[in-house]
């Protein structure tokens, strides 16, 4: 099988490339610039930007399966940037898959496409898309997911995967940012401290992508979305306290209600928008809801249709994570 991975230099993308190589795939990796970690894997590099349709066409040429992982994440920034990368980028991939004869497309989506700010306790894929968008990221990912699934049909089988809170070694965003905020004394518990969340170890998320590509020949998979997680939700704040304890930091002591954090987030969003401040506010409505509400998912569809099962346990994942010397700095 000849595969293309967009966003191959990113956190999840690099793990997907590694696992594809281990399984004997012929891999082409699309990235905006040469990356030593990809070069060491002996893959073919396709240098280009997902916003450039010609570059995407070249990258998709001669491929059997495309893993569209590239995207811009975050809770703040201009609509135009999120739309160009997440929506137009996905459209360029779909167009290139059709014109280049790609047979299978696995799209990396997000559970946030269904999140409206309320608790989500064990919901499955029957839950509808959100009707209240709290940030441009979730809105643009939902547009791209919808269009990708709608494109499923003769000649091109598509599916969307929704991994939640990906973490593990080489992560330079989620957990390092949490630890950095704690070290600066800027971390506050939001809500009553009882909310449960799902998460997924990065190697498990990558493995699910390979399973999805293999399963896309079945009608029960093509055109469908799949929640992904460790399959064992955790108490959000107990997990954060464990993370902090692993690097010698005290647990979070100060707290704020979800409602108050929401109001502060709304106020900061309005202020930053009015003053055209580019940097991310310390609190937004989306962040308040993510920290103060439960969001965990029923992954029965992924287990049943993809054969997915977390092969790295949360405990083992934590051990591997904190063997990463970058976290101690």
C-alpha positions in Angstrom: 0.0 0.0 0.0 1.2 3.5 -0.9 0.2 6.0 1.7 0.3 9.8 2.1 0.3 11.4 5.6 -0.4 15.1 5.7 0.8 17.0 8.8 3.4 14.3 9.0 5.8 16.4 11.1 3.2 17.0 13.7 2.7 15.2 17.0 0.2 12.5 15.8 1.3 12.6 12.2 4.9 11.4 13.0 3.6 8.5 15.1 1.3 7.5 12.1 4.3 7.6 9.8 6.4 5.5 12.1 3.7 2.8 12.4 3.1 2.8 8.7 6.8 2.2 8.1 6.8 -0.6 10.7 3.9 -2.3 8.8 5.7 -2.1 5.4 3.8 0.8 3.8 5.4 2.9 1.1 5.0 6.3 2.8 5.0 9.8 1.4 5.1 12.5 4.1 3.7 15.9 3.5 5.2 18.8 5.5 5.8 22.5 5.1 9.6 22.1 5.4 12.2 19.3 5.6 12.2 17.6 9.0 15.0 15.4 10.2 12.8 13.0 12.1 11.0 12.2 8.8 14.2 11.9 6.9 15.6 9.4 9.4 12.5 7.2 8.7 13.5 6.9 5.0 10.1 8.2 3.8 9.5 10.3 0.6 9.1 13.9 1.5 6.5 16.1 -0.2 7.3 19.6 0.8 4.2 21.9 0.6 1.4 23.7 2.3 -2.0 22.1 2.7 -3.5 25.5 1.5 -1.8 25.1 -1.8 -4.0 22.9 -4.1 -1.2 22.2 -6.5 1.1 20.9 -3.8 -1.7 18.7 -2.5 -2.3 17.3 -6.0 1.4 16.4 -6.3 1.4 14.8 -2.8 -1.6 12.6 -3.5 -0.4 11.4 -6.9 0.1 7.6 -7.0 -1.2 7.0 -3.5 -3.7 4.3 -2.4 -4.6 5.8 0.9 -4.4 9.3 2.4 -4.3 10.1 6.1 -5.3 13.7 6.4 -3.9 14.7 9.7 -2.8 18.3 9.0 -4.7 21.0 10.6 -4.5 24.0 12.9 -5.6 23.5 16.5 -6.1 26.0 19.3 -8.8 28.0 21.0 -7.9 31.5 19.7 -7.0 33.1 16.4 -8.6 34.6 13.3 -11.4 32.8 11.5 -9.6 33.1 8.2 -6.6 31.1 9.4 -8.7 28.2 10.8 -10.9 28.2 7.7 -8.0 28.2 5.2 -6.1 25.3 6.9 -8.9 23.2 8.3 -11.7 23.6 5.7 -10.0 24.7 2.4 -7.1 22.2 3.2 -9.6 19.4 3.6 -11.3 20.4 0.3 -8.0 20.4 -1.5 -7.3 16.9 -0.2 -10.8 15.7 -1.3 -10.3 17.2 -4.8 -6.8 15.6 -5.1 -8.0 12.2 -3.9 -10.7 12.2 -6.6 -8.5 13.4 -9.4 -5.5 11.2 -8.5 -7.5 8.0 -8.0 -6.9 7.6 -4.3 -9.2 4.9 -3.0 -9.2 5.5 0.8 -9.1 8.6 3.0 -8.9 8.7 6.8 -9.6 12.1 8.2 -8.4 13.1 11.7 -11.3 15.0 13.3 -12.1 15.9 16.9 -14.8 15.1 19.4 -15.2 18.9 19.9 -17.3 18.9 16.7 -20.2 17.7 19.0 -19.4 19.9 22.0 -21.7 22.8 22.9 -20.4 23.4 26.4 -22.6 21.0 28.3 -21.7 17.7 29.9 -21.1 14.8 27.6 -21.4 11.5 29.6 -20.7 8.4 27.5 -22.2 9.8 24.3 -21.8 7.9 21.1 -21.7 8.9 17.4 -25.4 9.4 17.3 -24.9 12.7 19.1 -25.4 15.5 16.6 -23.0 18.2 15.6 -22.9 21.2 17.9 -25.2 24.2 17.1 -23.2 26.5 19.4 -19.6 27.1 18.4 -17.3 28.2 21.2 -14.2 28.5 19.1 -13.2 28.5 15.4 -11.3 25.2 15.8 -14.3 23.1 16.5 -16.4 24.9 14.0 -14.0 24.4 11.1 -13.2 20.8 12.0 -17.0 20.1 11.9 -17.3 21.6 8.4 -14.4 19.6 7.2 -15.6 16.4 8.8 -19.1 16.7 7.3 -17.7 17.3 3.9 -15.3 14.5 4.1 -17.9 12.0 5.2 -20.3 13.3 2.5 -17.6 12.6 -0.1 -17.7 8.9 0.6 -18.9 7.0 -2.4 -17.8 4.9 -5.4 -14.1 5.3 -6.0 -13.3 7.0 -2.7 -14.1 5.5 0.7 -13.8 8.0 3.6 -14.1 8.0 7.4 -13.4 10.4 10.3 -11.7 9.6 13.5 -12.2 11.7 16.7 -9.4 11.1 19.1 -9.8 13.0 22.4 -6.9 14.8 24.2 -4.0 13.1 22.6 -0.9 12.9 24.9 2.4 11.0 25.1 6.1 11.5 24.6 7.1 14.3 22.2 3.9 16.3 23.0 4.9 19.9 23.0 1.5 21.4 23.6 -1.2 19.9 25.8 0.7 18.6 28.9 3.7 21.0 28.7 1.3 23.9 28.7 -0.5 22.6 31.7 2.8 22.1 33.6 4.0 25.6 32.5 0.8 27.2 33.8 1.1 25.4 37.1 4.7 26.5 37.5 3.6 30.1 36.9 0.8 29.8 39.4 -1.8 30.4 36.7 -3.7 27.1 37.0 -7.1 27.1 38.6 -9.5 24.2 39.1 -12.7 25.0 37.1 -15.9 23.6 38.5 -16.6 21.2 41.4 -13.6 18.9 40.5 -15.8 15.9 39.8 -16.0 16.1 36.0 -14.7 13.1 34.0 -12.9 13.3 30.7 -11.6 10.9 28.1 -8.1 11.0 26.6 -6.0 8.8 24.3 -2.3 7.8 24.3 -0.7 8.9 21.1 0.4 5.4 19.9 -3.2 4.2 20.4 -4.5 7.1 18.3 -2.0 6.3 15.5 -2.8 2.6 15.5 -6.5 3.4 15.1 -5.7 5.3 11.9 -4.1 2.2 10.4 -7.0 0.0 11.5 -9.4 2.5 9.9 -7.5 2.4 6.6 -7.7 -1.4 6.6 -11.4 -1.4 7.4 -12.5 1.2 4.9 -13.5 -1.5 2.4 -16.6 -2.2 4.6 -19.9 -0.4 4.4 -20.1 -0.3 8.2 -17.0 1.9 8.2 -17.1 4.0 5.0 -18.8 7.3 5.5 -18.8 7.0 9.3 -17.2 8.9 12.3 -15.6 7.2 15.2 -14.9 8.4 18.8 -11.5 7.2 20.1 -10.1 7.2 23.6 -8.4 5.0 26.2 -11.8 3.6 27.0 -11.5 4.5 30.6 -12.5 8.1 31.5 -10.6 9.7 34.4 -11.4 12.5 36.9 -10.0 15.6 35.1 -8.5 17.2 38.1 -7.2 14.1 39.8 -5.4 13.3 36.5 -4.0 16.9 36.3 -2.8 16.7 39.9 -1.1 13.3 39.1 0.7 15.0 36.2 1.9 17.8 38.3 3.0 15.4 41.1 5.2 13.6 38.5 7.2 16.7 38.0 7.4 17.7 41.6 4.6 20.3 41.6 1.8 20.6 44.2 -1.8 19.8 43.3 -4.1 22.6 42.2 -5.4 24.4 45.2 -7.3 27.4 43.9 -10.7 27.0 42.2 -13.3 28.9 40.3 -16.9 28.0 39.3 -17.6 26.9 35.8 -20.1 29.8 35.4 -17.6 32.4 36.6 -14.9 31.0 34.4 -17.3 31.1 31.4 -18.2 34.8 32.1 -14.5 35.7 32.4 -13.8 33.9 29.2 -16.6 35.7 27.4 -15.4 39.0 28.6 -11.8 38.4 27.6 -12.9 37.1 24.2 -14.8 40.3 23.6 -11.9 42.5 24.8 -9.3 40.7 22.8 -11.5 40.9 19.7 -12.2 44.6 20.1 -8.5 45.4 20.7 -7.4 43.0 18.0 -5.0 41.2 20.4 -3.4 38.2 18.7 -2.2 36.3 21.8 -4.5 33.7 23.4 -6.6 34.8 26.4 -5.9 33.0 29.6 -9.5 31.9 29.7 -12.2 31.5 27.0 -15.7 30.0 27.0 -14.4 26.9 25.3 -11.6 26.4 27.8 -13.9 27.0 30.7 -16.3 24.4 29.5 -13.6 21.9 28.7 -12.1 22.2 32.1 -15.3 22.3 34.1 -17.6 19.9 32.2 -17.5 16.1 31.6 -16.7 14.9 28.2 -16.2 11.2 27.7 -17.4 8.9 24.9 -18.7 5.5 24.1 -16.1 3.9 21.8 -18.1 0.7 21.1 -18.3 1.5 17.4 -14.5 1.8 17.0 -14.1 -1.4 19.0 -16.7 -3.3 16.9 -16.0 -1.9 13.4 -12.3 -1.1 13.5 -11.2 -3.8 15.9 -9.8 -0.9 18.0 -8.5 -1.6 21.5 -6.0 0.5 23.4 -2.8 -1.5 23.2 -0.9 0.9 25.6 -2.6 1.3 28.9 -2.9 4.6 30.6 -0.5 3.5 33.4 2.1 2.4 30.8 1.5 5.6 28.8 2.2 7.7 31.8 5.4 5.8 32.5 6.6 6.4 28.9 5.5 10.1 29.0 7.5 10.9 32.1 10.6 9.2 30.7 10.6 12.1 28.3 13.4 14.4 29.7 11.8 17.5 28.1 9.0 17.4 30.7 11.5 17.9 33.5 12.9 21.1 32.1 
